[in-house]
């Protein structure tokens, strides 16, 4: 079972085509692993193994006839709870809202279903997706498979926990300030945040993206071929491009690569994190790139402005709830948002303007470099029960300072594992490229992944 589940998605699909692996066999192995590990990890929501097995049997029949439905026929996939799937409620991680079945698949889920993927479960997130944590008033507490006492990060908490626990190679999260990259970094996965609009999403919002979270770069490339296809519901969508996501790595000789070790504000990178990122940058130097240390793009004024704007927005959302429902919201989130009640409208507008200041700073950062490397997370890990690395609602965003600017600037960025701490926890390297150069992130990540070698010590729970 372990050998089967350790295969890349592409190799599994090749096995389906060659009839050396059956979708039913694969789903049975996956279900057995989930049965053994899920009580410890708590990554899943709306998990229906019987329905998944029925879809696996239908896929097996199609493969036997040589008529697969699409690119991913029979391949198990999870999507984050916030990504609507027809017939399933979208609780948004909170006990505060009514459970109403979704009327249709969101764009990402729709593309996966069209390609024959089996969405066998959804993955957990915190209340309103507003924490870098698995803490939720609706879902069980998701935990980091590398150390069950630690947090998997968030808000794509269940996706990161599922990926690191070996629940198949394909998972999709969402990211508005780091919610794909942060948990990917804390759990050793490759996590990709595209240029805004590259992957259609609904509902859309400034900086909000969907993105793959997988054990390997190649697994994410496979997903990108499916989930980037167009959907009219996303008014922020880019014109569709038929990109060859399987393009090989690139020769880094002559590239100018910026190394950003200071986020500008927030939590300083811990020694283990800083050293792992420096070591990764030295690999690029050793292969012929010019690495230049560059200043941060983020300022305290920018981060605090975003905080004010988001507090006010979420307080407005919460005001639509009844007092009884509002009382069910995670206290950390409620306390954080409540501060938005007394903010002057002019301060909210000024906070929104800071997102444009981030955008300008991010664009300027690429005037003299081709790529930027940085830490993903400033810290190695933190307790599973905490809402954030500070666990302080007055300081909610101190850990997203390396990631959030690229959401507002709309640049593509990824997290790829670049080593482990002394305590044995994964450390993420962020690779950022200019806006619209999503493929270049994949190519540079593929190059680094070859230098690094495969991760062979995934948790065996």
TATA-V665426 format. One record per residue. N is the residue number from 1. RES is the residue in one letter. D_FIRST is the distance of its C-alpha to the first C-alpha in whole Angstrom. Layout:
N,RES,D_FIRST + N,RES,D_FIRST
//
This chain:
1,X,0 + 2,X,4 + 3,X,6 + 4,X,5 + 5,X,6 + 6,X,9 + 7,X,10 + 8,X,14 + 9,X,15 + 10,X,17 + 11,X,15 + 12,X,13 + 13,X,16 + 14,X,17 + 15,X,15 + 16,X,16 + 17,X,19 + 18,X,19 + 19,X,17 + 20,X,14 + 21,X,12 + 22,X,13 + 23,X,13 + 24,X,13 + 25,X,9 + 26,X,8 + 27,X,11 + 28,X,9 + 29,X,6 + 30,X,8 + 31,X,11 + 32,X,9 + 33,X,8 + 34,X,12 + 35,X,13 + 36,X,12 + 37,X,14 + 38,X,16 + 39,X,19 + 40,X,19 + 41,X,19 + 42,X,21 + 43,X,20 + 44,X,20 + 45,X,23 + 46,X,24 + 47,X,20 + 48,X,20 + 49,X,17 + 50,X,19 + 51,X,21 + 52,X,18 + 53,X,16 + 54,X,20 + 55,X,20 + 56,X,17 + 57,X,19 + 58,X,22 + 59,X,20 + 60,X,18 + 61,X,22 + 62,X,23 + 63,X,21 + 64,X,22 + 65,X,26 + 66,X,25 + 67,X,27 + 68,X,24 + 69,X,26 + 70,X,25 + 71,X,24 + 72,X,21 + 73,X,20 + 74,X,17 + 75,X,16 + 76,X,15 + 77,X,18 + 78,X,19 + 79,X,23 + 80,X,25 + 81,X,27 + 82,X,31 + 83,X,30 + 84,X,31 + 85,X,29 + 86,X,31 + 87,X,31 + 88,X,30 + 89,X,32 + 90,X,32 + 91,X,33 + 92,X,33 + 93,X,32 + 94,X,35 + 95,X,36 + 96,X,40 + 97,X,39 + 98,X,39 + 99,X,36 + 100,X,37 + 101,X,34 + 102,X,34 + 103,X,36 + 104,X,34 + 105,X,31 + 106,X,32 + 107,X,32 + 108,X,29 + 109,X,27 + 110,X,30 + 111,X,29 + 112,X,25 + 113,X,26 + 114,X,28 + 115,X,25 + 116,X,23 + 117,X,20 + 118,X,19 + 119,X,20 + 120,X,18 + 121,X,20 + 122,X,22 + 123,X,23 + 124,X,25 + 125,X,28 + 126,X,32 + 127,X,35 + 128,X,36 + 129,X,33 + 130,X,36 + 131,X,34 + 132,X,32 + 133,X,30 + 134,X,28 + 135,X,31 + 136,X,32 + 137,X,34 + 138,X,32 + 139,X,28 + 140,X,27 + 141,X,27 + 142,X,24 + 143,X,23 + 144,X,22 + 145,X,19 + 146,X,20 + 147,X,23 + 148,X,23 + 149,X,27 + 150,X,27 + 151,X,27 + 152,X,25 + 153,X,28 + 154,X,29 + 155,X,30 + 156,X,27 + 157,X,25 + 158,X,22 + 159,X,21 + 160,X,21 + 161,X,19 + 162,X,17 + 163,X,16 + 164,X,16 + 165,X,14 + 166,X,11 + 167,X,12 + 168,X,12 + 169,X,14 + 170,X,17 + 171,X,20 + 172,X,23 + 173,X,26 + 174,X,30 + 175,X,32 + 176,X,36 + 177,X,37 + 178,X,33 + 179,X,31 + 180,X,28 + 181,X,29 + 182,X,30 + 183,X,26 + 184,X,24 + 185,X,27 + 186,X,26 + 187,X,22 + 188,X,22 + 189,X,21 + 190,X,23 + 191,X,25 + 192,X,28 + 193,X,31 + 194,X,33 + 195,X,37 + 196,X,38 + 197,X,38 + 198,X,36 + 199,X,33 + 200,X,35 + 201,X,35 + 202,X,36 + 203,X,38 + 204,X,39 + 205,X,41 + 206,X,42 + 207,X,40 + 208,X,37 + 209,X,34 + 210,X,30 + 211,X,28 + 212,X,24 + 213,X,22 + 214,X,19 + 215,X,17 + 216,X,19 + 217,X,23 + 218,X,22 + 219,X,19 + 220,X,23 + 221,X,25 + 222,X,23 + 223,X,23 + 224,X,27 + 225,X,28 + 226,X,27 + 227,X,28 + 228,X,32 + 229,X,33 + 230,X,36 + 231,X,37 + 232,X,41 + 233,X,40 + 234,X,40 + 235,X,43 + 236,X,42 + 237,X,40 + 238,X,41 + 239,X,42 + 240,X,39 + 241,X,38 + 242,X,35 + 243,X,34 + 244,X,32 + 245,X,29 + 246,X,28 + 247,X,31 + 248,X,30 + 249,X,31 + 250,X,35 + 251,X,37 + 252,X,38 + 253,X,42 + 254,X,45 + 255,X,43 + 256,X,44 + 257,X,42 + 258,X,43 + 259,X,41 + 260,X,42 + 261,X,41 + 262,X,44 + 263,X,43 + 264,X,46 + 265,X,46 + 266,X,43 + 267,X,41 + 268,X,42 + 269,X,39 + 270,X,38 + 271,X,38 + 272,X,34 + 273,X,34 + 274,X,37 + 275,X,36 + 276,X,33 + 277,X,35 + 278,X,38 + 279,X,35 + 280,X,34 + 281,X,37 + 282,X,38 + 283,X,35 + 284,X,37 + 285,X,40 + 286,X,39 + 287,X,38 + 288,X,42 + 289,X,42 + 290,X,44 + 291,X,43 + 292,X,46 + 293,X,46 + 294,X,47 + 295,X,48 + 296,X,46 + 297,X,46 + 298,X,46 + 299,X,49 + 300,X,50 + 301,X,52 + 302,X,49 + 303,X,46 + 304,X,49 + 305,X,50 + 306,X,47 + 307,X,46 + 308,X,49 + 309,X,49 + 310,X,45 + 311,X,47 + 312,X,49 + 313,X,47 + 314,X,45 + 315,X,48 + 316,X,49 + 317,X,46 + 318,X,46 + 319,X,50 + 320,X,49 + 321,X,47 + 322,X,49 + 323,X,49 + 324,X,47 + 325,X,44 + 326,X,45 + 327,X,45 + 328,X,41 + 329,X,40 + 330,X,39 + 331,X,42 + 332,X,41 + 333,X,41 + 334,X,44 + 335,X,46 + 336,X,45 + 337,X,46 + 338,X,49 + 339,X,51 + 340,X,51 + 341,X,53 + 342,X,56 + 343,X,55 + 344,X,58 + 345,X,58 + 346,X,59 + 347,X,56 + 348,X,53 + 349,X,55 + 350,X,55 + 351,X,52 + 352,X,50 + 353,X,53 + 354,X,50 + 355,X,47 + 356,X,50 + 357,X,51 + 358,X,47 + 359,X,47 + 360,X,50 + 361,X,49 + 362,X,45 + 363,X,47 + 364,X,50 + 365,X,47 + 366,X,46 + 367,X,49 + 368,X,49 + 369,X,45 + 370,X,43 + 371,X,40 + 372,X,39 + 373,X,37 + 374,X,37 + 375,X,35 + 376,X,33 + 377,X,33 + 378,X,36 + 379,X,34 + 380,X,31 + 381,X,30 + 382,X,32 + 383,X,31 + 384,X,29 + 385,X,32 + 386,X,34 + 387,X,35 + 388,X,35 + 389,X,36 + 390,X,39 + 391,X,39 + 392,X,42 + 393,X,43 + 394,X,46 + 395,X,44 + 396,X,41 + 397,X,41 + 398,X,41 + 399,X,38 + 400,X,37 + 401,X,40 + 402,X,38 + 403,X,36 + 404,X,39 + 405,X,42 + 406,X,39 + 407,X,39 + 408,X,43 + 409,X,43 + 410,X,40 + 411,X,39 + 412,X,35 + 413,X,34 + 414,X,30 + 415,X,28 + 416,X,26 + 417,X,25 + 418,X,28 + 419,X,27 + 420,X,27 + 421,X,29 + 422,X,31 + 423,X,29 + 424,X,25 + 425,X,25 + 426,X,25 + 427,X,28 + 428,X,28 + 429,X,31 + 430,X,33 + 431,X,34 + 432,X,36 + 433,X,38 + 434,X,41 + 435,X,41 + 436,X,40 + 437,X,38 + 438,X,35 + 439,X,33 + 440,X,35 + 441,X,33 + 442,X,30 + 443,X,31 + 444,X,32 + 445,X,29 + 446,X,27 + 447,X,30 + 448,X,29 + 449,X,25 + 450,X,26 + 451,X,29 + 452,X,26 + 453,X,23 + 454,X,20 + 455,X,18 + 456,X,16 + 457,X,16 + 458,X,15 + 459,X,15 + 460,X,12 + 461,X,14
//
